[in-house]
């Protein structure tokens, strides 16, 4: 019987979240090049926001560092805002977070406390 505490951890990586959204001019097609670990989700979120079928959104990742989930989902939503802006002006729009913005937006492992009790039989 006892308890265990694990401290929080920020997801910190060298490159901040960044993307460029390029309208292709045909039936709402758009290319999104983004630093995300959720490329399929980004395609769906962007197509929903732009009211086009998902097959009109080409989402790409050039390279991505870190393997701990820091860019799994939370960067996708600002990227969708960039896609909406690019669609509105019908020109490429690029965004890159400042470090302070990135740390507020991206994931972290929250601290937690676990209370446990172990039981066993003689078998």
C-alpha positions as CSV (number, residue, x, y, z in Angstrom):
1,X,0.0,0.0,0.0
2,X,1.3,3.4,-0.8
3,X,1.4,6.3,-3.2
4,X,3.5,7.3,-6.1
5,X,4.0,10.8,-7.6
6,X,5.4,11.5,-11.1
7,X,6.2,15.1,-12.1
8,X,5.0,16.8,-15.3
9,X,7.1,17.0,-18.4
10,X,7.0,19.6,-21.2
11,X,7.3,18.4,-24.8
12,X,10.2,20.4,-25.9
13,X,11.9,19.9,-29.3
14,X,14.2,22.0,-31.4
15,X,11.9,23.1,-34.2
16,X,8.6,24.8,-33.3
17,X,5.3,24.0,-35.1
18,X,5.2,25.4,-38.6
19,X,3.2,25.0,-41.8
20,X,2.5,26.4,-45.2
21,X,-0.8,26.0,-46.9
22,X,-0.9,26.4,-50.7
23,X,-4.3,26.7,-52.5
24,X,-4.2,24.8,-55.8
25,X,-7.0,26.7,-57.4
26,X,-9.1,23.8,-58.6
27,X,-12.3,22.8,-56.7
28,X,-10.9,23.8,-53.3
29,X,-7.8,21.7,-53.5
30,X,-5.0,22.6,-51.1
31,X,-1.5,21.3,-50.3
32,X,-0.5,21.6,-46.6
33,X,3.1,21.0,-45.6
34,X,3.2,20.8,-41.8
35,X,5.2,19.6,-38.9
36,X,2.6,17.2,-37.4
37,X,2.5,13.7,-36.2
38,X,-1.2,13.5,-37.2
39,X,-1.1,13.9,-40.9
40,X,-4.4,12.1,-41.5
41,X,-6.2,14.1,-38.8
42,X,-4.9,17.3,-40.3
43,X,-6.3,16.3,-43.7
44,X,-9.8,15.6,-42.2
45,X,-9.8,18.8,-40.0
46,X,-8.8,21.0,-43.0
47,X,-11.3,19.4,-45.4
48,X,-14.1,19.9,-42.8
49,X,-13.1,23.6,-42.2
50,X,-12.9,24.3,-45.9
51,X,-16.1,22.2,-46.7
52,X,-14.4,20.1,-49.3
53,X,-13.9,16.3,-49.6
54,X,-10.8,15.1,-47.8
55,X,-9.3,13.9,-51.2
56,X,-8.9,17.6,-52.2
57,X,-6.5,18.2,-49.3
58,X,-2.9,16.9,-49.8
59,X,-1.1,16.9,-46.4
60,X,2.6,16.3,-46.3
61,X,5.3,16.1,-43.7
62,X,8.9,16.8,-44.9
63,X,10.6,15.6,-41.7
64,X,9.8,15.6,-38.1
65,X,11.9,15.3,-35.0
66,X,10.9,13.9,-31.6
67,X,8.9,10.8,-31.0
68,X,7.0,11.6,-27.8
69,X,3.8,13.0,-29.2
70,X,4.5,16.7,-28.8
71,X,3.2,17.4,-32.3
72,X,0.5,14.8,-32.4
73,X,-2.7,16.8,-32.5
74,X,-2.4,20.2,-30.9
75,X,-0.6,21.9,-33.8
76,X,-3.2,20.7,-36.2
77,X,-5.9,23.3,-35.2
78,X,-3.7,26.4,-35.8
79,X,-2.7,24.8,-39.1
80,X,-6.4,24.6,-40.1
81,X,-6.7,28.3,-39.4
82,X,-3.8,28.9,-41.8
83,X,-5.5,26.7,-44.4
84,X,-8.7,28.9,-44.0
85,X,-6.6,32.0,-44.4
86,X,-4.9,30.6,-47.5
87,X,-8.2,29.6,-49.0
88,X,-9.7,33.1,-48.3
89,X,-6.8,35.0,-50.0
90,X,-6.2,32.3,-52.6
91,X,-2.4,32.5,-52.0
92,X,0.1,30.6,-49.9
93,X,0.1,31.4,-46.2
94,X,2.9,30.2,-43.9
95,X,2.9,30.2,-40.1
96,X,5.6,29.3,-37.6
97,X,5.1,29.5,-33.8
98,X,7.4,31.5,-31.7
99,X,8.9,29.4,-28.9
100,X,6.6,30.9,-26.2
101,X,3.5,30.2,-28.4
102,X,4.7,26.7,-29.1
103,X,5.2,25.8,-25.4
104,X,1.6,27.1,-24.6
105,X,0.0,25.2,-27.5
106,X,1.7,21.9,-27.6
107,X,1.4,18.9,-25.4
108,X,2.8,18.0,-22.0
109,X,2.6,15.1,-19.7
110,X,0.7,16.2,-16.7
111,X,2.0,15.4,-13.2
112,X,0.0,12.7,-11.4
113,X,-0.3,10.9,-8.1
114,X,-1.2,7.2,-8.0
115,X,-2.5,5.6,-4.8
116,X,-2.2,1.8,-4.8
117,X,-3.0,-1.2,-2.7
118,X,-1.6,-4.7,-3.5
119,X,-3.3,-7.9,-2.5
120,X,-2.2,-11.5,-3.0
121,X,-2.9,-15.0,-1.9
122,X,-0.5,-17.8,-0.9
123,X,-1.1,-19.6,-4.2
